[in-house]
Amino acid sequence: MKLVDDALRAGHAAPSAALAPRAGVLVAGGGGALGAELLEQLLGSRSFARVQVLVEQDFSATVQGLEPLHIDAFEMRTVARPVARTGIVVFDRERRANGRDAAFVRPLPEDLPALARRLHDAGVRHLVVVQPHDAARLPAALKAGLANLDEHAVAALGFEHVVFVRSAQAPVGGGGSAGLQRLADLVLAQLRMMTPQRDQPVRTRKVAELVVALATRLPGAASGTRVMAPEQVWHAAQEARADDFAAAWLAGAPQPAPKPRVPRL
């Protein structure tokens, strides 16, 4: 009878934390190549019970788990359901090829302090900010630390966790130039070619995988503000599982050097 008693007790036991459905996540910046990939992976990973996304145009979400949240209702605090406690802000370039991107709120870097404050006031406590930047533009001293007063202001808002992910991206090509400007463009192009491989852009899919892994594990990590430098993003992209890298990084474990890839002939 002991086995029967154990089975009955197991049936009334509380569900395991690993099997319990996770809370929701709110995304600001669902357009662009990175934002679209991030939404797709958040929905596909089943890491969150619902995925809220800030929009500025009404549209009907046909994907299960996706919940559009109009920016006006969000700012006026008239949303029908509570805002998720985990938030992701993505600064990404606009994608011209997909007209649906116009429906999503596209935050700009200068909007970060005000947007972060609204997220905090709405109940977000775990924040991931993805800040792509042109290769070789960010000084080395700022890659792993807070780069400006806006970031300091976000860190001071009182979030339980803040993570700034600095993901390198390819520079935007400028228009026609002449004279000294053309010479300057040529010099900058040469400098970009000398950028170390670990500071080079990685595939959008790998960045999205890393951000999902960070957002999933962040509530269980030690509180504080963290900055993931471009070379760390590159290291994560070399790993088979971004989740393992994110767990070790959040725990403060030293990151082993990635194994070099052997080129195929």
Backbone as CSV, one residue per row, in Angstrom:
resi,resn,N_x,N_y,N_z,CA_x,CA_y,CA_z,C_x,C_y,C_z
1,MET,0.820,-1.211,0.000,0.000,0.000,0.000,0.860,1.271,0.000
2,LYS,2.118,1.116,0.354,2.967,2.312,0.422,3.085,2.993,-0.930
3,LEU,3.175,2.209,-1.999,3.276,2.804,-3.325,2.011,3.572,-3.682
4,VAL,0.855,3.037,-3.302,-0.411,3.720,-3.571,-0.485,5.017,-2.787
5,ASP,-0.079,4.980,-1.510,-0.099,6.196,-0.690,0.829,7.254,-1.272
6,ASP,2.013,6.837,-1.733,2.949,7.789,-2.325,2.373,8.394,-3.596
7,ALA,1.688,7.589,-4.393,1.092,8.086,-5.633,-0.010,9.089,-5.338
8,LEU,-0.824,8.819,-4.303,-1.896,9.746,-3.951,-1.330,11.065,-3.444
9,ARG,-0.270,10.982,-2.631,0.354,12.215,-2.151,0.949,13.004,-3.304
10,ALA,1.537,12.315,-4.278,2.118,13.003,-5.431,1.049,13.701,-6.240
11,GLY,-0.133,13.122,-6.303,-1.214,13.750,-7.062,-1.689,15.040,-6.442
12,HIS,-1.545,15.163,-5.104,-1.970,16.395,-4.421,-0.821,17.354,-4.186
13,ALA,0.369,16.981,-4.583,1.535,17.843,-4.348,1.516,19.033,-5.285
14,ALA,2.176,20.116,-4.852,2.276,21.318,-5.698,3.125,21.010,-6.916
15,PRO,2.812,21.590,-8.084,3.602,21.317,-9.282,5.026,21.785,-9.124
16,SER,5.936,21.082,-9.750,7.354,21.450,-9.695,7.571,22.816,-10.301
17,ALA,8.531,23.573,-9.747,8.805,24.913,-10.274,9.257,24.848,-11.716
18,ALA,9.941,23.746,-12.083,10.425,23.629,-13.450,9.294,23.411,-14.433
19,LEU,8.170,22.795,-13.919,7.042,22.508,-14.797,5.978,23.595,-14.747
20,ALA,6.038,24.471,-13.734,5.026,25.504,-13.610,5.179,26.516,-14.739
21,PRO,4.047,27.041,-15.245,4.147,28.022,-16.334,4.819,29.296,-15.866
22,ARG,5.678,29.828,-16.691,6.380,31.047,-16.343,5.480,32.257,-16.543
23,ALA,5.926,33.371,-15.964,5.193,34.620,-16.120,5.396,35.147,-17.534
24,GLY,4.799,36.301,-17.804,4.880,36.872,-19.143,6.117,37.726,-19.325
25,VAL,6.307,38.178,-20.560,7.408,39.069,-20.910,6.855,40.153,-21.823
26,LEU,7.346,41.366,-21.658,6.905,42.504,-22.457,8.055,42.975,-23.330
27,VAL,7.810,43.110,-24.642,8.831,43.511,-25.599,8.499,44.891,-26.152
28,ALA,9.455,45.802,-26.081,9.349,47.104,-26.733,10.371,47.128,-27.859
29,GLY,9.909,47.104,-29.097,10.800,47.036,-30.244,10.666,45.714,-30.975
30,GLY,9.436,45.334,-31.306,9.193,44.058,-31.967,9.392,44.094,-33.465
31,GLY,9.689,45.263,-34.036,9.945,45.366,-35.462,11.423,45.212,-35.762
32,GLY,11.771,45.322,-37.032,13.161,45.157,-37.425,13.553,43.689,-37.433
33,ALA,14.732,43.415,-37.956,15.174,42.029,-38.074,15.352,41.377,-36.712
34,LEU,16.005,42.078,-35.771,16.246,41.503,-34.453,14.956,41.393,-33.652
35,GLY,14.120,42.424,-33.683,12.871,42.378,-32.930,11.959,41.261,-33.398
36,ALA,11.858,41.071,-34.717,11.015,40.007,-35.256,11.547,38.639,-34.867
37,GLU,12.867,38.464,-34.946,13.475,37.182,-34.566,13.289,36.915,-33.080
38,LEU,13.375,37.962,-32.276,13.208,37.814,-30.835,11.791,37.364,-30.498
39,LEU,10.783,37.991,-31.117,9.406,37.587,-30.868,9.183,36.128,-31.266
40,GLU,9.732,35.752,-32.414,9.560,34.378,-32.887,10.166,33.375,-31.903
41,GLN,11.346,33.687,-31.383,11.992,32.751,-30.477,11.348,32.750,-29.091
42,LEU,10.854,33.900,-28.643,10.130,33.923,-27.373,8.888,33.046,-27.440
43,LEU,8.171,33.130,-28.554,6.958,32.332,-28.710,7.297,30.856,-28.890
44,GLY,8.365,30.575,-29.625,8.723,29.193,-29.872,9.349,28.491,-28.683
45,SER,9.986,29.235,-27.797,10.674,28.619,-26.667,9.722,28.161,-25.574
46,ARG,8.530,28.719,-25.524,7.570,28.410,-24.463,8.125,28.732,-23.079
47,SER,9.093,29.625,-23.021,9.671,29.996,-21.730,8.748,30.897,-20.930
48,PHE,7.837,31.587,-21.615,6.923,32.509,-20.959,5.490,32.146,-21.322
49,ALA,4.597,32.355,-20.370,3.196,32.010,-20.595,2.559,32.900,-21.656
50,ARG,3.008,34.141,-21.737,2.478,35.069,-22.742,3.574,36.052,-23.112
51,VAL,3.502,36.548,-24.334,4.471,37.509,-24.849,3.705,38.767,-25.231
52,GLN,3.864,39.811,-24.429,3.249,41.093,-24.737,4.208,41.915,-25.589
53,VAL,3.679,42.660,-26.549,4.515,43.494,-27.406,3.832,44.849,-27.567
54,LEU,4.597,45.925,-27.392,4.052,47.266,-27.530,3.817,47.583,-29.005
55,VAL,2.611,48.064,-29.326,2.250,48.416,-30.695,1.692,49.829,-30.700
56,GLU,1.755,50.459,-31.865,1.153,51.779,-32.027,0.048,51.780,-33.067
57,GLN,-0.192,50.624,-33.678,-1.299,50.436,-34.594,-2.015,49.150,-34.207
58,ASP,-3.342,49.168,-34.272,-4.101,47.980,-33.921,-3.902,46.891,-34.973
59,PHE,-3.674,45.693,-34.527,-3.646,44.539,-35.424,-4.008,43.307,-34.612
60,SER,-4.569,42.326,-35.274,-5.005,41.115,-34.593,-3.877,40.094,-34.623
61,ALA,-3.480,39.617,-33.454,-2.416,38.616,-33.357,-3.018,37.241,-33.571
62,THR,-2.519,36.538,-34.566,-3.021,35.199,-34.879,-2.175,34.108,-34.238
63,VAL,-1.047,34.467,-33.650,-0.157,33.482,-33.036,-0.536,33.322,-31.571
64,GLN,-0.696,32.079,-31.143,-1.054,31.825,-29.766,0.049,32.287,-28.822
65,GLY,-0.334,33.030,-27.800,0.620,33.520,-26.815,1.071,34.941,-27.044
66,LEU,0.837,35.501,-28.251,1.236,36.880,-28.540,0.101,37.823,-28.178
67,GLU,0.424,38.842,-27.406,-0.588,39.768,-26.888,-0.183,41.211,-27.206
68,PRO,-0.756,41.813,-28.252,-0.433,43.221,-28.550,-0.904,44.135,-27.425
69,LEU,-0.075,45.110,-27.090,-0.385,46.064,-26.030,-0.210,47.459,-26.615
70,HIS,-1.318,48.176,-26.812,-1.231,49.486,-27.457,-0.504,50.466,-26.555
71,ILE,0.372,51.248,-27.152,1.206,52.162,-26.390,0.379,53.191,-25.632
72,ASP,-0.752,53.626,-26.202,-1.592,54.608,-25.510,-2.190,54.026,-24.238
73,ALA,-2.692,52.792,-24.322,-3.253,52.143,-23.137,-2.167,51.873,-22.107
74,PHE,-0.969,51.552,-22.583,0.137,51.293,-21.671,0.522,52.558,-20.921
75,GLU,0.626,53.681,-21.631,1.042,54.919,-20.983,-0.040,55.472,-20.066
76,MET,-1.315,55.213,-20.414,-2.420,55.684,-19.574,-2.790,54.689,-18.482
77,ARG,-2.090,53.548,-18.466,-2.332,52.498,-17.474,-3.769,52.015,-17.519
78,THR,-4.273,51.825,-18.731,-5.640,51.317,-18.899,-5.622,49.953,-19.568
79,VAL,-4.516,49.223,-19.460,-4.438,47.899,-20.073,-5.347,46.937,-19.331
80,ALA,-5.885,45.970,-20.076,-6.848,45.039,-19.498,-6.188,44.062,-18.534
81,ARG,-4.931,43.675,-18.816,-4.236,42.705,-17.988,-2.955,43.326,-17.428
82,PRO,-2.477,42.816,-16.294,-1.235,43.358,-15.728,-0.068,43.208,-16.700
83,VAL,0.847,44.154,-16.632,2.045,44.099,-17.467,3.005,43.072,-16.878
84,ALA,3.722,42.387,-17.755,4.660,41.357,-17.315,5.758,41.961,-16.446
85,ARG,6.358,41.126,-15.613,7.429,41.598,-14.727,8.790,41.584,-15.411
86,THR,8.899,40.903,-16.554,10.141,40.894,-17.323,9.945,41.711,-18.591
87,GLY,10.859,42.622,-18.868,10.750,43.476,-20.049,12.014,43.422,-20.889
88,ILE,11.839,43.541,-22.208,12.966,43.576,-23.148,12.793,44.787,-24.048
89,VAL,13.809,45.628,-24.117,13.802,46.793,-25.003,14.841,46.541,-26.086
90,VAL,14.403,46.629,-27.345,15.293,46.356,-28.474,15.418,47.613,-29.325
91,PHE,16.633,48.092,-29.483,16.903,49.187,-30.418,17.434,48.556,-31.699
92,ASP,16.660,48.657,-32.760,17.010,47.985,-33.999,16.716,48.901,-35.168
93,ARG,17.380,48.620,-36.284,17.140,49.406,-37.483,15.787,49.049,-38.091
94,GLU,15.187,50.032,-38.708,13.895,49.817,-39.343,14.050,48.936,-40.570
95,ARG,13.076,48.017,-40.742,13.094,47.122,-41.887,12.080,47.605,-42.905
96,ARG,12.541,47.977,-44.101,11.650,48.515,-45.128,10.848,47.427,-45.831
97,ALA,11.361,46.199,-45.811,10.745,45.144,-46.611,9.463,44.614,-46.009
98,ASN,9.252,44.835,-44.733,8.091,44.268,-44.064,7.206,45.390,-43.543
99,GLY,6.040,45.572,-44.171,5.151,46.642,-43.759,4.556,46.436,-42.387
100,ARG,4.535,45.192,-41.885,3.966,44.929,-40.574,4.782,45.574,-39.469
101,ASP,6.056,45.865,-39.735,6.896,46.479,-38.717,6.349,47.818,-38.241
102,ALA,5.593,48.485,-39.114,5.051,49.795,-38.751,4.080,49.699,-37.579
103,ALA,3.523,48.524,-37.323,2.569,48.371,-36.229,3.258,48.370,-34.870
104,PHE,4.532,47.979,-34.830,5.227,47.868,-33.556,5.859,49.197,-33.161
105,VAL,5.866,49.459,-31.858,6.577,50.614,-31.325,8.066,50.423,-31.579
106,ARG,8.702,51.441,-32.128,10.133,51.382,-32.412,10.839,52.405,-31.522
107,PRO,11.326,51.966,-30.366,11.981,52.920,-29.460,13.305,53.420,-30.032
108,LEU,13.651,54.628,-29.693,14.917,55.230,-30.080,15.818,55.322,-28.847
109,PRO,17.130,55.332,-29.037,18.030,55.361,-27.881,17.754,56.501,-26.917
110,GLU,17.387,57.656,-27.452,17.115,58.789,-26.558,15.832,58.611,-25.744
111,ASP,14.999,57.637,-26.121,13.767,57.355,-25.382,13.999,56.447,-24.181
112,LEU,15.201,55.900,-24.033,15.425,54.857,-23.037,15.064,55.269,-21.610
113,PRO,15.530,56.405,-21.076,15.193,56.720,-19.679,13.693,56.825,-19.428
114,ALA,12.973,57.527,-20.322,11.525,57.680,-20.135,10.809,56.349,-20.284
115,LEU,11.208,55.545,-21.279,10.573,54.249,-21.488,10.837,53.316,-20.317
116,ALA,12.060,53.306,-19.829,12.394,52.446,-18.694,11.599,52.847,-17.452
117,ARG,11.420,54.148,-17.263,10.640,54.597,-16.106,9.186,54.135,-16.213
118,ARG,8.616,54.213,-17.431,7.231,53.748,-17.612,7.129,52.246,-17.387
119,LEU,8.136,51.509,-17.836,8.123,50.066,-17.620,8.194,49.750,-16.128
120,HIS,9.054,50.461,-15.412,9.175,50.234,-13.976,7.886,50.589,-13.259
121,ASP,7.275,51.715,-13.623,6.026,52.125,-12.996,4.903,51.131,-13.273
122,ALA,4.982,50.439,-14.431,3.941,49.480,-14.805,4.144,48.119,-14.150
123,GLY,5.270,47.914,-13.482,5.471,46.663,-12.767,6.613,45.803,-13.262
124,VAL,7.329,46.232,-14.299,8.474,45.469,-14.784,9.606,45.560,-13.757
125,ARG,10.187,44.431,-13.430,11.272,44.403,-12.438,12.557,43.794,-12.985
126,HIS,12.484,43.115,-14.115,13.658,42.487,-14.722,13.748,42.995,-16.158
127,LEU,14.788,43.767,-16.452,14.867,44.477,-17.728,16.130,44.079,-18.491
128,VAL,15.939,43.751,-19.786,17.054,43.492,-20.703,16.988,44.545,-21.804
129,VAL,18.076,45.270,-22.017,18.141,46.315,-23.046,19.175,45.889,-24.081
130,VAL,18.743,45.726,-25.328,19.635,45.312,-26.409,20.018,46.548,-27.198
131,GLN,21.304,46.861,-27.204,21.800,48.093,-27.812,22.832,47.787,-28.888
132,PRO,22.402,47.477,-30.098,23.386,47.278,-31.174,24.149,48.571,-31.444
133,HIS,25.413,48.441,-31.796,26.218,49.624,-32.108,27.165,49.273,-33.237
134,ASP,27.633,50.278,-33.932,28.560,50.060,-35.032,29.887,49.541,-34.511
135,ALA,30.438,48.582,-35.213,31.727,48.017,-34.819,32.787,49.110,-34.789
136,ALA,33.657,49.049,-33.783,34.799,49.957,-33.624,34.396,51.378,-33.251
137,ARG,33.130,51.602,-32.933,32.708,52.951,-32.551,32.720,53.153,-31.034
138,LEU,32.486,52.076,-30.256,32.375,52.218,-28.811,33.744,52.054,-28.166
139,PRO,34.185,53.016,-27.346,35.492,52.880,-26.689,35.562,51.618,-25.845
140,ALA,36.738,51.012,-25.818,36.908,49.749,-25.110,36.560,49.880,-23.626
141,ALA,36.837,51.031,-23.036,36.584,51.222,-21.606,35.102,51.199,-21.275
142,LEU,34.233,51.410,-22.267,32.804,51.482,-22.012,32.060,50.230,-22.458
143,LYS,32.762,49.288,-23.064,32.075,48.105,-23.577,31.460,47.270,-22.462
144,ALA,32.123,47.202,-21.319,31.638,46.378,-20.217,31.118,47.214,-19.057
145,GLY,30.861,48.495,-19.279,30.350,49.357,-18.222,29.273,50.286,-18.755
146,LEU,28.661,51.039,-17.854,27.617,51.982,-18.264,28.250,53.088,-19.102
147,ALA,27.653,53.331,-20.290,28.312,54.182,-21.278,27.913,55.645,-21.185
148,ASN,26.740,55.961,-20.632,26.295,57.349,-20.633,25.340,57.594,-19.465
149,LEU,24.909,58.847,-19.344,24.030,59.217,-18.234,22.678,58.546,-18.339
150,ASP,22.199,58.272,-19.573,20.912,57.593,-19.731,20.949,56.204,-19.106
151,GLU,22.028,55.482,-19.329,22.145,54.146,-18.753,22.256,54.216,-17.238
152,HIS,22.982,55.203,-16.736,23.056,55.393,-15.281,21.674,55.682,-14.708
153,ALA,20.872,56.478,-15.433,19.528,56.800,-14.965,18.650,55.559,-14.913
154,VAL,18.784,54.680,-15.899,18.006,53.434,-15.904,18.414,52.554,-14.735
155,ALA,19.723,52.453,-14.493,20.211,51.620,-13.394,19.739,52.129,-12.041
156,ALA,19.437,53.424,-11.944,19.028,54.017,-10.674,17.520,53.976,-10.440
157,LEU,16.761,53.407,-11.364,15.300,53.415,-11.243,14.776,52.426,-10.214
158,GLY,15.563,51.441,-9.865,15.116,50.490,-8.848,14.691,49.141,-9.382
159,PHE,15.073,48.789,-10.606,14.799,47.452,-11.110,15.564,46.424,-10.272
160,GLU,15.005,45.226,-10.160,15.735,44.152,-9.489,16.925,43.702,-10.336
161,HIS,16.721,43.659,-11.651,17.791,43.275,-12.573,17.754,44.182,-13.797
162,VAL,18.904,44.606,-14.249,19.050,45.317,-15.519,20.254,44.711,-16.237
163,VAL,20.070,44.342,-17.502,21.162,43.832,-18.317,21.212,44.637,-19.608
164,PHE,22.355,45.241,-19.884,22.591,45.919,-21.159,23.392,44.973,-22.043
165,VAL,22.816,44.603,-23.170,23.483,43.709,-24.120,24.001,44.559,-25.269
166,ARG,25.322,44.648,-25.394,25.921,45.434,-26.466,26.281,44.490,-27.610
167,SER,25.445,44.467,-28.615,25.661,43.581,-29.757,26.177,44.394,-30.933
168,ALA,27.342,44.011,-31.441,27.910,44.739,-32.574,27.060,44.533,-33.812
169,GLN,26.979,45.547,-34.645,26.252,45.446,-35.903,27.071,46.111,-37.000
170,ALA,26.776,45.731,-38.214,27.484,46.307,-39.349,27.131,47.776,-39.482
171,PRO,28.083,48.642,-39.818,27.799,50.071,-39.963,26.894,50.330,-41.143
172,VAL,26.110,51.397,-41.014,25.223,51.803,-42.102,26.031,52.523,-43.163
173,GLY,25.887,52.114,-44.411,26.593,52.775,-45.499,26.021,54.148,-45.768
174,GLY,26.866,55.127,-45.885,26.406,56.484,-46.130,26.192,56.751,-47.596
175,GLY,25.700,57.912,-47.897,25.463,58.301,-49.283,26.749,58.772,-49.931
176,GLY,26.624,59.328,-51.107,27.808,59.811,-51.813,28.482,60.927,-51.048
177,SER,29.800,60.938,-51.055,30.537,61.967,-50.350,31.663,62.437,-51.246
178,ALA,32.218,63.552,-50.875,33.280,64.117,-51.710,34.360,64.688,-50.823
179,GLY,35.558,64.857,-51.420,36.639,65.545,-50.732,37.096,64.841,-49.480
180,LEU,37.254,65.666,-48.397,37.754,65.135,-47.136,36.822,64.086,-46.541
181,GLN,35.509,64.203,-46.764,34.575,63.231,-46.228,34.807,61.853,-46.839
182,ARG,35.087,61.826,-48.139,35.363,60.550,-48.800,36.631,59.926,-48.228
183,LEU,37.643,60.742,-47.960,38.871,60.243,-47.359,38.604,59.699,-45.956
184,ALA,37.785,60.425,-45.193,37.452,59.973,-43.849,36.705,58.649,-43.890
185,ASP,35.779,58.501,-44.837,35.054,57.240,-44.974,36.004,56.095,-45.296
186,LEU,36.998,56.373,-46.121,37.959,55.341,-46.481,38.782,54.920,-45.270
187,VAL,39.223,55.886,-44.465,39.999,55.561,-43.270,39.165,54.757,-42.286
188,LEU,37.904,55.156,-42.072,37.032,54.428,-41.162,36.784,53.008,-41.650
189,ALA,36.655,52.845,-42.970,36.455,51.508,-43.524,37.651,50.622,-43.222
190,GLN,38.870,51.177,-43.298,40.053,50.403,-42.988,40.096,50.031,-41.501
191,LEU,39.676,50.953,-40.646,39.651,50.662,-39.217,38.664,49.547,-38.897
192,ARG,37.517,49.549,-39.594,36.535,48.490,-39.347,37.076,47.139,-39.766
193,MET,37.881,47.116,-40.820,38.456,45.851,-41.259,39.436,45.303,-40.226
194,MET,40.022,46.182,-39.407,40.977,45.749,-38.392,40.301,45.436,-37.059
195,THR,38.977,45.528,-36.989,38.271,45.218,-35.755,38.436,43.736,-35.427
196,PRO,38.804,43.377,-34.184,38.976,41.968,-33.829,37.708,41.166,-34.110
197,GLN,37.886,39.882,-34.390,36.750,39.040,-34.733,35.718,38.998,-33.619
198,ARG,36.186,39.011,-32.348,35.254,38.921,-31.235,34.395,40.168,-31.094
199,ASP,34.746,41.247,-31.796,33.937,42.463,-31.781,33.078,42.602,-33.028
200,GLN,33.118,41.608,-33.897,32.359,41.674,-35.142,30.900,41.285,-34.894
201,PRO,29.987,41.710,-35.778,28.578,41.347,-35.617,28.380,39.836,-35.706
202,VAL,27.362,39.349,-34.984,26.968,37.945,-35.056,25.577,37.868,-35.653
203,ARG,25.170,36.662,-36.005,23.879,36.497,-36.659,22.742,36.907,-35.740
204,THR,21.710,37.482,-36.343,20.557,37.950,-35.567,19.935,36.823,-34.762
205,ARG,19.867,35.641,-35.342,19.253,34.510,-34.642,20.001,34.194,-33.358
206,LYS,21.349,34.260,-33.391,22.131,33.950,-32.203,21.957,35.017,-31.128
207,VAL,21.843,36.288,-31.538,21.597,37.350,-30.556,20.236,37.151,-29.899
208,ALA,19.226,36.820,-30.688,17.890,36.596,-30.132,17.886,35.413,-29.166
209,GLU,18.591,34.330,-29.511,18.687,33.181,-28.611,19.290,33.598,-27.267
210,LEU,20.334,34.405,-27.327,20.995,34.849,-26.102,20.067,35.714,-25.256
211,VAL,19.352,36.637,-25.884,18.454,37.530,-25.145,17.325,36.737,-24.497
212,VAL,16.767,35.759,-25.203,15.714,34.918,-24.622,16.257,34.155,-23.418
213,ALA,17.466,33.618,-23.537,18.067,32.884,-22.426,18.299,33.791,-21.220
214,LEU,18.756,35.017,-21.454,18.965,35.955,-20.360,17.653,36.327,-19.687
215,ALA,16.644,36.647,-20.497,15.349,37.045,-19.942,14.713,35.910,-19.145
216,THR,14.917,34.674,-19.593,14.342,33.528,-18.901,14.980,33.305,-17.544
217,ARG,16.297,33.461,-17.466,17.032,33.150,-16.238,17.217,34.349,-15.318
218,LEU,16.918,35.536,-15.789,17.215,36.738,-15.013,16.498,36.784,-13.664
219,PRO,15.200,36.443,-13.566,14.547,36.549,-12.255,15.193,35.705,-11.164
220,GLY,15.859,34.622,-11.528,16.484,33.773,-10.532,17.930,34.116,-10.228
221,ALA,18.459,35.129,-10.878,19.854,35.515,-10.680,19.972,36.534,-9.554
222,ALA,21.201,36.755,-9.112,21.443,37.788,-8.109,21.090,39.150,-8.682
223,SER,20.487,39.995,-7.875,20.042,41.292,-8.357,21.225,42.192,-8.677
224,GLY,20.974,43.196,-9.529,22.021,44.138,-9.882,21.969,44.516,-11.341
225,THR,22.897,45.385,-11.737,23.001,45.855,-13.120,24.225,45.220,-13.754
226,ARG,24.045,44.659,-14.951,25.130,43.980,-15.664,25.215,44.531,-17.080
227,VAL,26.412,44.471,-17.645,26.644,44.882,-19.031,27.357,43.742,-19.746
228,MET,26.758,43.247,-20.841,27.394,42.204,-21.652,28.078,42.874,-22.830
229,ALA,29.392,42.791,-22.852,30.198,43.442,-23.883,30.068,42.692,-25.210
230,PRO,30.402,43.372,-26.329,30.283,42.723,-27.648,31.051,41.423,-27.760
231,GLU,32.256,41.352,-27.155,33.016,40.115,-27.265,32.345,38.963,-26.530
232,GLN,31.588,39.291,-25.451,30.852,38.246,-24.753,29.662,37.764,-25.578
233,VAL,29.022,38.690,-26.293,27.951,38.292,-27.202,28.507,37.379,-28.290
234,TRP,29.699,37.713,-28.786,30.326,36.887,-29.816,30.665,35.504,-29.266
235,HIS,31.183,35.452,-28.033,31.495,34.166,-27.412,30.223,33.329,-27.270
236,ALA,29.122,33.962,-26.860,27.867,33.225,-26.705,27.405,32.645,-28.033
237,ALA,27.658,33.374,-29.123,27.233,32.907,-30.441,28.012,31.678,-30.890
238,GLN,29.187,31.432,-30.303,29.986,30.267,-30.674,29.547,29.010,-29.933
239,GLU,28.743,29.183,-28.885,28.307,28.041,-28.093,27.097,27.375,-28.725
240,ALA,26.985,26.058,-28.489,25.839,25.322,-29.029,24.551,25.721,-28.326
241,ARG,24.635,26.009,-27.024,23.444,26.373,-26.237,23.669,27.730,-25.582
242,ALA,22.900,28.710,-26.009,23.000,30.041,-25.405,22.540,30.014,-23.954
243,ASP,21.640,29.081,-23.617,21.118,29.011,-22.256,22.230,28.706,-21.257
244,ASP,23.131,27.793,-21.617,24.230,27.455,-20.714,25.164,28.650,-20.526
245,PHE,25.440,29.352,-21.605,26.308,30.527,-21.520,25.662,31.595,-20.641
246,ALA,24.349,31.848,-20.843,23.652,32.860,-20.062,23.652,32.519,-18.584
247,ALA,23.430,31.240,-18.259,23.412,30.832,-16.854,24.765,31.063,-16.200
248,ALA,25.836,30.687,-16.897,27.176,30.875,-16.337,27.521,32.348,-16.218
249,TRP,27.150,33.138,-17.224,27.477,34.569,-17.198,26.740,35.272,-16.068
250,LEU,25.457,34.962,-15.888,24.681,35.591,-14.819,25.206,35.187,-13.445
251,ALA,25.758,33.993,-13.349,26.310,33.533,-12.073,27.696,34.087,-11.809
252,GLY,28.278,34.785,-12.797,29.603,35.353,-12.624,30.732,34.371,-12.837
253,ALA,30.420,33.221,-13.441,31.461,32.220,-13.673,32.372,32.675,-14.798
254,PRO,33.667,32.392,-14.724,34.583,32.765,-15.818,34.224,32.017,-17.088
255,GLN,34.268,32.727,-18.192,33.894,32.146,-19.469,35.118,31.545,-20.156
256,PRO,35.082,30.256,-20.481,36.214,29.660,-21.202,36.293,30.176,-22.618
257,ALA,37.498,30.188,-23.153,37.670,30.637,-24.536,37.001,29.646,-25.478
258,PRO,36.265,30.139,-26.474,35.589,29.230,-27.397,36.593,28.477,-28.249
259,LYS,36.236,27.255,-28.602,37.104,26.458,-29.451,37.085,27.017,-30.867
260,PRO,38.243,27.207,-31.468,38.254,27.734,-32.836,37.615,26.762,-33.796
261,ARG,36.898,27.301,-34.761,36.243,26.478,-35.760,37.235,26.103,-36.843
262,VAL,37.220,24.847,-37.219,38.097,24.369,-38.277,37.405,24.586,-39.617
263,PRO,37.968,25.398,-40.488,37.299,25.638,-41.780,37.260,24.381,-42.616
264,ARG,36.123,24.207,-43.295,35.958,23.066,-44.179,36.526,23.370,-45.567
265,LEU,37.172,22.359,-46.131,37.745,22.522,-47.470,36.683,22.260,-48.530
